[in-house]
């Protein structure tokens, strides 16, 4: 009987906690994505990378009254690295507190350190109301960036 009660308490606790998964990576561009690159004479595949951002948020059922995500402008951030247009093209989607962005970036002449530094001021803010209390989670993109 104690095991059943303990299991029920664990399940209730697990159900009342938010789950936030966020990833931000920069990796080599695929052959397929490189075939779509245009706007530059004699492009070189090594001069482009894929920036992937993914956010998945699960909030406790029935307790959330409103939610929002504020995401700083990636295009603007990329294009301020050295005055060169770095954002090449991209796609993505958003649904409630879930989002995905895939952006091809031009990285010729830019080091991994410069890429990381560019995102030091870039954040994503997740805000929701639960039981009349506002909750906020903020992620700095430079801190979670993985460059492959």
N, C-alpha and C positions, 0 to 999 in steps of 0.2 A: 504494500500500500504506500509506503514511504517513497518507493521508487516511482510510482505513478504520479504522486504529488510533485516530486522533484522534477520529473520530466515535463509535467504541465507548466510548472514555474519557468523552466528553461525555455519552453516554447513561447510562453507569453512574453518573456524578456526579449527573445530573439525577434518576435513579431513587432515589438514596439521600438526597435532601433532602425535608424536609416542605414542604407548601404550605398556607398558612393564609390564608384570605380572610375578613375580618370587615367588616361594614358596620353602621352605626347612624345612622338618619336620622329626622327629624321633619318631616313635610310636611302640607300641607292635606288635610283629610278629603274623600273622594269623596262624591258625592251618594248612592250606594248605602249606604255606611257610615253616613252621617248619617241616613238613613231608619231605621236601627236604634237610634238614640239615644233613650233614655227616661230617666225619673227626674228630669226637670227641667221646670219650667214654661216654656213658650215658648223652647225651645232655639234658639240661633243657630248656624248652621254655622261661622262664623268663630271660635266659642268652643271648637272641638274640633280636634284634630290627630291624625294617624296616626303612631305610633311604630313603626318597622320595625327589627328586629335580625335579622341573618343571619350565621351562622358556618358555614363549610365548611372542613374540614380533611382533607387527604390526607397520610397518612404512608407511609414507605417500605414496600414489600411484604415480608412475611416477617420483619421485624426487630422488630416491636412486640409486646411481651408483655402490656401493659395500658395503658389510657388512661382519662382522665376529664376532665370539664369541671365547674368550679365557677362558678356564675353567681349574682351577688348578686341580691337580691329587687327587681325593678323596681317592683312595686306599692308596697312599703314606701318605696322611694326617692321615687317620685312623690308619695306622700301626705304626705311630710315637707317639701315645699317651703314651704308657709305654713299648714299645719294643715287645708287644704281637701282633700277627697277628689278627687284628680286622675285616678286610674286609673278608667276608666269600664268597659271590657270588653276582652277580648282573646282571642287564640287562638295556637296554636303547636304545634310538634312538635320532637322530639329523636330522633336516631338516631345512635348511637355518638358521633362527634365533630362532628356536624352538627346545627344547630338553627336554628329560625326562630321569631320572635315578632312578632306584629302586635297592637298595643294602641292602642285609641282613648283619648285623654287629653283631659281638660277643661282648657283653657288660658286661660280668661277671667281677665284681670288678672295674668297671668304673662308676664314678658318672656323673650326668648331668652336673655339673660344669666342669669336665674334658673333656666331649664331646664338650661343648661350647668353652672352651679354645683351644681345638685342631683346631678349625675352625677360630680362630682369624686372622690367616695369610692367609686364603684361600679366594680367590675372583673370581668373574666372571666378565669379561669385555666384553661389547657389543659396537662395533664400527661400524659406518656407515658414508658414505659420502652423503651429501644432498646439492645440489646447490653449489658444490665445497667447502663445509665446512665440516670438520670432526666433528662428534658428538660421544661422549663416555659416557657410563653409567657404573659405577662400583658398584658392590654389595659385601659387606663383608658377608660371610656366617654365621659367629657367630652372627652378628647383626640381621639377618632375621630368624635364627634357632628357630623353635618351637619344644619343646620336650613334648610329650603327655604321 
